Amino acid sequence: MYNSTDPNPNPVAREMAAGGPNAFACPHDHNFFSDQQQANERRTWWVIMLTVSTMVLEIISGLIFGSMSLLADGWHMASHASAMAIIITMVIMITTTICGRPISMCWPTP
C-alpha cells in the first residue's frame, strides 16, 4: 500500500533498499524475440530495400533533371541507408554462430 510519507514509493526500489531476497530480481523478462520474429525481419528487409531504391532513384533523377533538392534528399537517404547497414552488420554478428557461440564472442582469448 502506498504511504505518502514513504521516501521511496517504488516497490522494486524499496525492496532493493531493504536488501530483501528479491533485491536484485528483475521484474520483467529479457526475451526480446517475439513469435513473429521471421515476419518482422522480412518487413524490415522490405523497408531497407525501399529506402535504398528510393535513394538511388532520387540521386539518378537529381542528376538527370539537375535538381539540387532531389540530390540533397538522395544523399540524405544515403546516411539512413548506411546506418541501416551498420545495424544489419551488428545483427548478423550477434545472431551468426561460429565455434558454438555467437560470432561476436569468438574473439581470440589471451
N, C-alpha and C positions, 0 to 999 in steps of 0.2 A: 504494500500500500504506500502511496506517495505521502511523504511527510514534508510540509513546506519548510521546516527548519533543517531538513537534511541537506548538508552541503554538497552531496553527490547524488542527485536523483536518478542517475542512470544505473539500472540494476547490475549490469555487467561491470561497470566501473566500481560500483560499491563492493561487489564480490571480490574484485581484484585488490581493492584497497584493504579489505578484511583478510586477504590471504587464505580464503576458503579453498575447499577441494577443487572447485571449478574455476579457480582464479585465472588459469591460462587456457581454459577450454574455449574454443572458438564457437560462437553462437550460430554459425552457418557453415555449410559445406563449401569446399573449394573445387567442386567438379564443374568446370565451365563448359563441358561438351553437352550439347542437347541431343535429343532423339532425332532431330532434323539436321544433324551435322553435315551430311553429304549434300542435302538440298541447299543449305546455307552456303556451303563452299561453291556450289555450282552457280548460285545467284551472284556471289562475289566475283567469280571469274567473268560473268556477263558484264558486270559493272566495269571491271578493269578493261575488258575488250571494247566496251562502248566509249570509255574515256580515251583510250589510245586511238581508236578510229576517228573520233571527233577531233582530237588533237591534230592528227595527220591531215584530215580534211580541211581544218581551219588554216593550217600552215600552208598547204598547197593552194587553197583558194586565195589566201592573202597574197601569195607570190604571183599568182596568175592575174588577179584583179588589182593589184597594187594597194591593197587595203592594210594600212598600218594597224587598224583595230583588230582585224582577224589575225594578223601575225602576232600581235601582243597577246591576244587571248589564247592562241595556239601554244605559244611558248609558256604562258602561264599554266596551261593544262599540262605541259611537259613536266613542270615541277610537281604537280599532283601525281602524274604517272610515275615519276621517279620515286616519290615517297611510297607509292603502292609497290613498286619493285623491291624496295628495301624491306617492306613488310612481308612480301612473299618470300624473299630470301630467308628472313628470320623464321617464318612459319615452317618452311621446308627444313631448315636446320634443326628446329625443335622437334618436328614430327618424324623425320627420317632416322632410321636406326642403323647403326653400324656398331660392331663389336658388342651387340646385345643391349646397347644403351642408346639414347638419343645422340645424334651426331655432335650436338653442342657439348656433350660430356665426354667425348672421346679424345680429348687433347692429351698429349703425352704427359705423364706424371714424372716429376724429377726423381 
